[in-house]
Amino acid sequence: MSYAVFQAEIARINDILCAINLMGWDARTVMPAGGVNARAHQVTTLTVLARDMATGDGLRRAMDSAKAELAGVPAEDMRHRALAQAEAEIGILRRIPAQIITEMAGLKTRAHAAWVEARAANDFAAYAPMLGRMMEMQRLISAAIGGGAHPYDPLIAMFEPDMTYAELQGHYGTLKSALAPLIARAKAAPQPRLDFLSRSFPIAAQKAFGMKMAERLGYDLNRGRLDDTIHPFEISFTRDDVRITSRFRENWLPGGVFALWHEAGHGIYEQNIAPEFSRSIFTTDLVNLYAVGGASFGMHESQSRLWENRVGRSKRFWELHYGELRDCFPTQLADVSDMEFWRAINSVQPGFIRVEADELTYDLHIILRSEIEAGLMSGDIQVKDLPGVWKEKMQASFGLDVPNDTLGVLQDVHWSHGYLGSFPTYTLGNIMSSQFFRKAQQTPAVSAGLQTGDYGALKTWLAENIYRHGRSCSPKETVQRVTGGPLDPAPYIADLTAKVDVLTASDTL
């Protein structure tokens, strides 16, 4: 029964981490502003408890006994992998001093509240001291973990195991070389109508349509819900309670709907983890002390971007479903055809906001952030200089003059949560999404379903090949097993090229 004791200990840790997730969801959706300090203390208490349990003698003894119990069991038995994974993650966690984990737990809650206020007031100076301390903590964490050629490497690996900044730069270079001519082609072609996207679209109707389609894609509302937030996110408390949020604006239709489908993609992943993995090491990230079933942040983003872009922004999707959208907004879209709508939501329009960026410019936003993060970790960039650095890079990458910090350096929530190193996972997710989508379409039922609007076969294929495995396979193992090869930007570039080909074809103009 030694392995059962190990499982029980991990389950207890997972329960605590799920409670922290619930507190985080509450803080970002409905908690009153006055609750920040109390919530910081509560999260700190639970985080320290989870850390102490993960690094304590009780779990160590349980793991040693479990290893002895499994001594004669074949190496391919999943229990061996579970123990090895727990041991590796605890090893990394032990390197981070307890006082850093303690301070970080409370700092995340306070920094998020400070970011919300600063973003609303366009006041970076008010946020800078909190952000400065967050960056100091990130440098300490990087140094404590160690092992990278660049101080950014340990932080990247916390979100995407085995990934390095050098490897990322290789992928970034490949993408930038491919994206530049595609963007030029798209911008040189006659531009689509965009006026109708900013008409008045009642938010209740946006939510109704968005959720109707999210359910059709596979998001289970019996085990999920939608709420409003400043920055959209998904969060789970086991596969049976997976919540999503979005941000809606009455005068900008695409923003809330596509963010909803993005988060629903995350949610579909978590809802379809194998039931037997609930409350196990395969749904528990002991490095980040986070309850999550996805293999990595990049693997998670592959699914959010697959459903949002490979499906939701496809031409066939809107040929099938535009009528349903127009039924929700008969007046607003009375003079708009399905092809006009599809071209509009895929128009290449370099802009300030990452989460509303078109597919061709999105990765440039990620590269910009990644370069800044690397500079912050190396010491080449200081927190006080961030607004200016951001504006310089936006001008260089997009030719845009950032008018204020709310549209610039204050737009993303990630740094307030200490998620330094997570931005690259969006581009990695984009790359993987195309690799997985190409492979899935080789199954006849999947291809047929995409043509008829029946997405069950695609969800089933993804569940079988990716979702159900939880954290039992690494990202690189998953990509190799599913696609037969390593991470490869070529299918993603091919998808973007094909879209530009259609967008610029004379019969769609």
Phi, psi and omega in degrees: 000007184297319179296324178298324177295317176302312179302317182296322179293317177297320179300319179296317177298316179299320178301317180295316180295325175295323177295321175297317177302317180297319176297322178294317176302314180299317182296330185264357181237304190233352183295134176293151184303328182290350182273003189300308186294318178298318180296322178300317178296317181297314179296320178299313180303313182290322179296314179298320178299314179297318180297315181296322177293319182292326183258004186278171182292329181299311179292323178300314179296319179298320179292319178298317179294321179295320177299317179296320179297326184264012186305323182262007183273138181309145186299332182284354178299132185298339180294326175297316180297319180300314181293318179296319180294315179300316181297317180296316182290320177295325177301318177291316181301320180297332181289337181274116182306143183302323182294330177291315179299320179298310181295319182299323183301313179283325181299322181301315181295315181291321180294322177297315179297319178295321178296316179303313180294316182295319179297316181294326183265359185053050187230081180297323182303324180291332182270337189305316180299318178294317179294322178300316178294322177300317181291324174301317180295322179294322177293323177294319179296315179301315180294323181293318179289312177066187172092358183255156175288336179232144180299346176283335187301312181299328180286319176302315184294338176295331182256331180223091183306141176072006177266145179233163178294325178297316178295319177301315182299326175298314178294320179300316180298317178299316181292315182298321179295324180280324186287323185305307180291330178293317178297317179299315178300313183296320181286332181283337180286158174306134187274145181285164170295139175233352188303322187288340181293338182255016173289178182277112179242102181310133187296324180300319179289324175301313180297317182298313179294314181301317181287325176302316180286323178300319176296321180295325177291332177135002178285126187265108181288343174292339178237025181201174177199163180244135175224167180267146177204169179288318179234118185302144176203164171240147177208145184235153173233063195080169184296344184267000177210092185235112189251147178233158177225163174209172178234119184250144172233135184297329185256022175210095189296313188296328189306303184289321184293312181288327174296321178299314181291328174300309180291326175298324176300316174300316183296319179300319177303304184296324181291343185246018168296143178307130183305324182292347178272351179302136178062030179242177177296338180278002170229024184225121177262101183281342177289311181267000184049064188218132175275112182202144181264341182292148184297329178194171176296321179296319177297322177297315181293332177300327182277322176295319180285329177298309182289322180291312190256307183297326178260301190293334178257009181283154179297316182296324179303316183279335169300324182278322194244357182300324179302323178292322176295316181294329175298329178284332183226064187296325180283312184297328185246017184299327184257020186239126177275168179297322180288325175297318179295313182298317179295324181294315183285351176248011181294145180268106184225090178309127184221180185279329193261121182300311187291348178249012183286149173289168185298325185286329182261350185304312184293335175295325174297318181293316180299317178304311181294320180296319178296321178294316179299317178299319178294323177296321181286326179280344183092001180286339178236135178253151183304318183298337183267358187303314180302317180292317178299317179301314181296319178298316181289325177294322177294318182291321185273326187238349184069027184247140173264110183290119187283335181200168185284336176298322176273359182242246190292344181264005189283333186257144182276343196302316184294330179293338178263004181075020183274046177287121186108354181273335183302319179303336183293340176292316177292319175301321177296319177302314181298310181296325182302318180289322177298314180292319183295318177300315180294318181300321183291350174286349173272119186306320181296325178293311180300317179297318180297321178296330179282333184254352181087017175256105188264008181297321181294321177295314179299318179298317179297315179295320179298317182290320187267335185231302193300308190298338185285345180054227180263017182284347176233141177288163177303314182294322175299317182295312179301315180296315182294318186281318187258343183084007179205181181278179174304130188213117180290347188302312179299324178295314177298321178297319178297315180294321179296316180298322179294317178297322177304316182286318181298329183260359178293145186297329184280355176251356182280000000 
